[in-house]
Amino acid sequence: RVVLVEGVSDMLACMTAGIECVLVLFGLNLNSRIIGFLVSANLTEVVISTNNDALTKSHAEGNRAADKLRAKLVPYLGEDVVKIRLPQHSNDWGSDLEDRGGAELAVFKGELGL
């Protein structure tokens, strides 16, 4: 399994919470190298976890990007492999760790079975 996040602060927050299977996208797009890596890794689960911008901004770029990323990956990996799990109480995982002590990250970790 791998969790796809937007930025380094999200990855560090996830790793601090014990979620170590994280790949940073450095934005909201997938390139052919990342897709190739994900396909070759024979993963059983890819969790798209971009920012939940709908909570804090008038535009929801991270939310829309999650849907686009899933649509891009499903043809290669399958409907059952690619999932979306955005933070629900903070804009991103870094904010959850900083503002809420990682409360939702702990829930996410449990959902991942870690």
TAMOBEL-V376621 format. One record per backbone hydrogen bond with DSSP energy under -1.0 kcal/mol. NH is the residue of the N-H (numbers start at 1). CO is the residue of the C=O. Records with the same first field share a line. If there is no record, write none. Layout:
BEGIN
NH->CO, CO
END
This chain:
BEGIN
2->45
3->21
4->47
5->23
11->7
12->8
13->9
14->10
15->11
16->12
17->13
18->15
19->14
22->20
23->3
25->5
27->6
35->31
36->32
37->33
38->34
39->35
40->36
41->37
42->39
46->81
47->2
48->83
49->4
52->91
53->51
55->52
57->53
64->60
65->61
66->62
67->63
68->64
69->65
70->66
71->67
72->68
73->69
74->70
76->73
77->73
78->74
82->78
83->46
85->48
96->92
97->93
98->94
99->95
100->96
102->96
106->102
107->103
108->104
109->105
110->106
111->107
112->108
113->110
114->109
END
